[in-house]
Amino acid sequence: MVSLSFTAGGGLFAADVTYVQKVSRMAVTPVPAAPEEVAGIANMKGKVVTILSIDALLGGGEKRGKNGGAEIQGIRNVSAVIFKPFNFNENGGQMGLLMDKPGDLIDIDENKIIALPPAESEDKAEKKICISGTAETGGKLYRIIDIGAIIERFGGAEQNPAG
């Protein structure tokens, strides 16, 4: 599986490139009353893109409206990996994940991905939904992002990214 590697919140992650449309620096606007995992929304060529925080998805780190303990006021520029469009209503939609820094394209042997152990509680299971497992390649350990599960949780039924 060819994956895009990136860092977010001090962690090393990989996402299947068949789901990735682009990596971009964009202005993100916070959304009042959005779930804590939603960092905000961005405009990408006239379409609204929901930007999620991987730290908040995993239950720690940066939450919506916070930045190092200080409230975020208004728009801020961030880097994000943007997923291919999916359909969650008649208009379709897009989302992406905040990231600190993009990495390289890496080849991960799907047979060497180590699945996560079962969650001890529903709360922990909810926080693990975005990680399908871990894999080591090139001497580095990557957490594998389950983009399909994220899309299903935040956008509705998954659409085949190749279609």
HELIX and SHEET records of a PDB file:
HELIX    1   1 ILE A   54  LEU A   57  1                                   4    
HELIX    2   2 GLU A  110  LYS A  112  5                                   3    
HELIX    3   3 GLU A  122  LYS A  128  1                                   7    
HELIX    4   4 ILE A  147  GLY A  155  1                                   9    
SHEET    1   A 6 LYS A 101  ASP A 107  0                                        
SHEET    2   A 6 VAL A   2  ALA A   8 -1                                        
SHEET    3   A 6 GLY A  11  ASP A  16 -1                                        
SHEET    4   A 6 LYS A 140  ILE A 145  1                                        
SHEET    5   A 6 ILE A 131  THR A 137 -1                                        
SHEET    6   A 6 ILE A 114  ALA A 115 -1                                        
SHEET    1   B 5 VAL A  20  VAL A  28  0                                        
SHEET    2   B 5 ARG A  76  PHE A  83 -1                                        
SHEET    3   B 5 GLN A  94  MET A  99 -1                                        
SHEET    4   B 5 LYS A  47  LEU A  52  1                                        
SHEET    5   B 5 VAL A  38  MET A  44 -1                                        
SHEET    1   C 2 LYS A  66  ASN A  67  0                                        
SHEET    2   C 2 ALA A  70  GLU A  71 -1                                        
END                                                                             
